[in-house]
Amino acid sequence: MKYGPLGRSGLIVSRLCLGGNSWGAKGRRGWGKFDVDESRPYFRKALDLGITFFDTADAYNLGRSEEIIGETLMKLARRDDIVISTKVGLKMGDGPNESGMGRKHVMAAIDAQLRRLQTDYIDVYQVHRLDPHTPLEEMMDTLDGIVRSGKVRYIGGSTMPAYKFAQMVMISEWKGLARPICMQNLYNLIQREEEPEMNRLCLEQGVGLIPYSPLARGFLAGNRQREGGGATERAKNDTVVKPGTYRDCDWAVVDRLKAIAAARGATPAQIALAWLLSKPVMGAPIMGATSLDQLESAAAATAIALTADEVAALEQPYDFRPAPQG
């Protein structure tokens, strides 16, 4: 496993992050079957492979994902040896202040998250989603206060317009507040719309990328079928993906992944991860795993260095989607 700083910060993370959307999802998804007993071997395997970066959110299975980290990972590793990131902002209840980035909700949320995680501090605390009511100044001041309290070490953002994230960075600099060090956005070989604005902004501002869905819900592993479904449990049970979801250019990317993987004696998933890791703004892709073999395969991808020609071949078929209007 390789390690490096997350953005322009002193926080060192493994170049692969294990994501927790499936922890606590038992009974919720056909491919998410993990509770405490099922999750423990994955954390143990991740640690054995050198993965020290773990991501979750309060909204992942209404807090159960965070609870499982507290009940398993926190007992398997020394706290100072691992990096925990979590997120806040999505709906956690029916009350008017049980969602969003307002001071009341965020200050209540951080204490609840620390209890669930069974820790005194969170390494990276991310804005999961902005809300339409909270001024960015209030949100940034609240996050800065939590950092100064010692409950959080660093802050970051997740899916949002690039101009909003730029405003977050500017406010932090103008007011001398805690500055975002990372952005968790949707970015992979067949979803590259973040490149022109968000990724460029992050590169210029020294913000590390920790993209989610690096394999596009498993599509880039090369096991999906054009008519729908595929070989894995997720492919068979993924209700988000319908026939026609993927474009001709997406299938062309997969064909190139398979060709490069075959030439290198690797898997398409490993080549897709290696492509992400070749990007100068990359901190650590966040991957999920439904088998221990997937963890081993992903860890091996961190040792693959693609050539410029291979990168160009993978990128050439892509057709950028039109920017949304209005």
Secondary structure, DSSP 4 states (H G I P E B T S, - for coil): --EEESSSSS-EEESSEEE-TTBT-TTT-SS--B-HHHHHHHHHHHHHTT--EEE--TTTTTTHHHHHHHHTHHHHS-GGG-EEEEEE-S--SSSTTSSSS-HHHHHHHHHHHHHHHTSS-EEEEEE----SSS-HHHHHHHHHHHHHHTSEEEEEEES--HHHHHHHHHHHHHHTPPPEEEEE-B-BTTB-TTIIIIIHHHHHHT-EE--B-TTTTTGGGT-B-TTS-BSSHHHHH-SS--TT-S-HHHHHHHHHHHHHHHHHT--HHHHHHHHHHTSTTBS--EE--SSHHHHHHHHHHTT----HHHHHHHHTT--PPPPPP-
